[in-house]
Amino acid sequence: MNDAWVYMTAIERVLEQETALLLSLYAGQKRLSESVVARDWRALESEIHLCSSLADKFNEIEQERLYLVANALGQKEALNGFYRLTSFFPDADRTRINALYREVKRLLLLCRTESEVFTSYVSNAKSLLSGMFDTVLSGGAGKVYTKSGNLASRTLDSVVLNRSF
């Protein structure tokens, strides 16, 4: 392997960027969930856009990390060769960089978990509303009309309930 120092500093920089992005993404996911619970649709839209751009930026940086590993060890080692690459680094640097890598993996797991919880919440809310509408509207032959009198779709793709009854 050539230029271990160059790879070491580049990998460390990439991992630090990934860590910062994942922390921002996780915070954005939390705000996204809170905006759904609070029914703040503008905040929801803004958080979706922010999370999407952060995820895209993370994917770009992850590709850079994979390129660095592949360039140092060969294409076959790109996905699974990170620890092999860091084995060429001095002990103190290897320990620090491996800790950064594990932190990135931990944050990725945290973001995935948050995403699954949010998806589950939305899915359960949708099925609850669908069940309620099916029960309430079963006597009317299942027809739902908009306030302008047109026949509405029975799928609950975008339903907003007014809280005042």
Backbone torsions as a table, in degrees:
resi	resn	phi	psi	omega
1	MET	NA	133.3	-179.4
2	ASN	-99.2	151.7	170.8
3	ASP	53.6	55.7	-179.3
4	ALA	-57.8	-37.1	-179.0
5	TRP	-62.9	-42.5	-179.6
6	VAL	-63.4	-46.7	179.0
7	TYR	-64.4	-39.3	-178.3
8	MET	-62.7	-48.1	-179.3
9	THR	-67.7	-37.0	179.5
10	ALA	-67.5	-44.2	178.9
11	ILE	-63.2	-42.5	-179.7
12	GLU	-63.2	-42.4	178.8
13	ARG	-61.9	-45.2	-179.7
14	VAL	-63.0	-43.9	-179.5
15	LEU	-65.0	-37.6	177.2
16	GLU	-65.4	-40.1	177.0
17	GLN	-65.0	-42.5	178.9
18	GLU	-62.8	-40.9	179.2
19	THR	-61.6	-46.6	179.9
20	ALA	-62.8	-42.1	179.4
21	LEU	-65.3	-42.3	-179.6
22	LEU	-66.8	-36.0	175.7
23	LEU	-63.9	-41.7	177.2
24	SER	-65.7	-40.9	179.7
25	LEU	-63.9	-43.2	179.6
26	TYR	-63.3	-43.4	177.5
27	ALA	-62.2	-40.1	177.8
28	GLY	-64.6	-38.8	177.6
29	GLN	-64.4	-38.2	177.6
30	LYS	-63.9	-45.0	178.8
31	ARG	-64.6	-36.0	177.9
32	LEU	-60.5	-47.8	178.6
33	SER	-62.0	-43.2	179.8
34	GLU	-63.5	-37.2	-179.6
35	SER	-69.2	-31.1	176.4
36	VAL	-70.2	-44.9	-179.7
37	VAL	-63.3	-38.6	-179.9
38	ALA	-82.4	-5.3	-178.1
39	ARG	57.8	39.5	175.9
40	ASP	-96.8	90.3	-170.4
41	TRP	-71.5	-29.8	176.9
42	ARG	-67.7	-43.7	177.7
43	ALA	-64.2	-38.2	178.3
44	LEU	-60.1	-48.0	-179.7
45	GLU	-62.0	-42.2	179.2
46	SER	-65.5	-40.1	179.3
47	GLU	-69.6	-35.8	176.6
48	ILE	-62.4	-44.5	179.2
49	HIS	-63.2	-44.5	-179.8
50	LEU	-63.2	-46.7	-179.6
51	CYS	-63.4	-38.4	178.8
52	SER	-64.7	-43.5	179.5
53	SER	-68.4	-36.6	176.7
54	LEU	-65.3	-40.9	178.8
55	ALA	-65.0	-40.5	177.3
56	ASP	-62.8	-42.8	179.1
57	LYS	-64.9	-40.1	178.0
58	PHE	-61.6	-43.7	179.4
59	ASN	-60.9	-38.5	176.4
60	GLU	-61.8	-46.3	-178.0
61	ILE	-69.0	-36.2	177.5
62	GLU	-63.8	-38.6	176.4
63	GLN	-63.5	-35.8	176.3
64	GLU	-64.8	-41.3	178.2
65	ARG	-63.6	-44.6	178.2
66	LEU	-62.8	-37.2	177.7
67	TYR	-64.0	-42.8	179.5
68	LEU	-61.9	-44.5	-179.9
69	VAL	-66.0	-43.8	-179.8
70	ALA	-64.7	-38.9	179.8
71	ASN	-67.1	-35.0	-178.6
72	ALA	-79.4	-38.1	-171.8
73	LEU	-113.8	-15.9	-174.9
74	GLY	111.7	156.8	-174.3
75	GLN	-61.0	-35.7	-178.6
76	LYS	-62.9	-29.0	-175.7
77	GLU	-92.8	2.6	-173.0
78	ALA	-58.8	-44.0	-175.5
79	LEU	-82.5	-34.0	-173.2
80	ASN	-118.6	10.1	-173.0
81	GLY	-100.8	13.8	-175.5
82	PHE	-60.2	-50.3	-177.9
83	TYR	-67.9	-29.9	175.2
84	ARG	-65.3	-41.2	177.9
85	LEU	-63.8	-46.0	-177.4
86	THR	-70.7	-15.1	177.8
87	SER	-66.2	-18.2	177.7
88	PHE	-84.2	-10.5	-177.1
89	PHE	-84.0	156.5	173.8
90	PRO	-59.6	153.6	-172.8
91	ASP	-52.5	-50.9	-177.3
92	ALA	-62.8	-42.7	179.5
93	ASP	-67.8	-41.6	178.6
94	ARG	-60.2	-44.6	179.7
95	THR	-60.9	-45.0	-179.0
96	ARG	-64.9	-45.5	-177.0
97	ILE	-71.2	-38.3	176.4
98	ASN	-64.2	-36.0	176.7
99	ALA	-65.5	-40.0	176.2
100	LEU	-62.5	-42.6	179.7
101	TYR	-62.5	-44.2	178.2
102	ARG	-64.8	-35.0	177.2
103	GLU	-65.8	-40.1	176.3
104	VAL	-61.7	-45.4	179.6
105	LYS	-63.3	-38.5	178.6
106	ARG	-65.1	-44.3	179.7
107	LEU	-66.8	-35.3	175.8
108	LEU	-61.9	-43.9	178.4
109	LEU	-63.5	-41.0	178.3
110	LEU	-62.5	-43.6	178.7
111	CYS	-65.9	-41.3	177.9
112	ARG	-63.3	-42.5	179.4
113	THR	-63.0	-45.2	178.7
114	GLU	-61.3	-40.7	178.9
115	SER	-64.7	-42.1	178.8
116	GLU	-65.9	-39.0	178.4
117	VAL	-64.5	-44.0	179.6
118	PHE	-63.7	-45.6	179.5
119	THR	-61.6	-41.3	178.7
120	SER	-63.8	-42.3	179.3
121	TYR	-61.0	-47.9	-179.0
122	VAL	-64.8	-41.9	-180.0
123	SER	-63.1	-44.1	178.6
124	ASN	-65.9	-40.2	178.4
125	ALA	-64.1	-40.7	179.1
126	LYS	-64.7	-44.2	-179.9
127	SER	-68.6	-33.8	176.7
128	LEU	-64.0	-47.8	179.4
129	LEU	-64.0	-40.4	178.9
130	SER	-61.4	-43.7	177.6
131	GLY	-63.6	-40.8	178.6
132	MET	-63.7	-45.5	-179.8
133	PHE	-64.7	-40.0	178.5
134	ASP	-61.7	-40.9	179.8
135	THR	-68.7	-46.6	-176.5
136	VAL	-69.8	-38.9	-173.0
137	LEU	-97.7	9.6	-176.7
138	SER	-65.9	-29.0	-179.4
139	GLY	-77.0	-18.6	-176.6
140	GLY	-97.5	29.5	179.8
141	ALA	59.3	20.5	173.9
142	GLY	73.8	21.5	-179.2
143	LYS	-99.7	133.9	178.4
144	VAL	-122.0	134.9	-178.6
145	TYR	-116.3	148.6	175.4
146	THR	-78.3	171.6	-178.8
147	LYS	-69.2	-16.0	175.7
148	SER	-89.4	-1.0	174.9
149	GLY	96.3	1.7	178.5
150	ASN	-82.8	152.4	177.7
151	LEU	-70.0	126.6	-177.4
152	ALA	-97.7	156.2	176.9
153	SER	-69.6	144.4	-180.0
154	ARG	-82.8	-11.5	178.5
155	THR	-75.2	142.3	-177.5
156	LEU	-97.0	61.6	-179.3
157	ASP	-74.1	-37.8	-179.5
158	SER	-147.8	89.1	179.1
159	VAL	-114.7	131.1	175.5
160	VAL	-120.7	125.8	-179.8
161	LEU	-98.9	137.8	175.1
162	ASN	-81.7	131.0	-176.2
163	ARG	-77.6	-17.4	-179.1
164	SER	-90.8	124.6	-177.4
165	PHE	-109.7	NA	NA
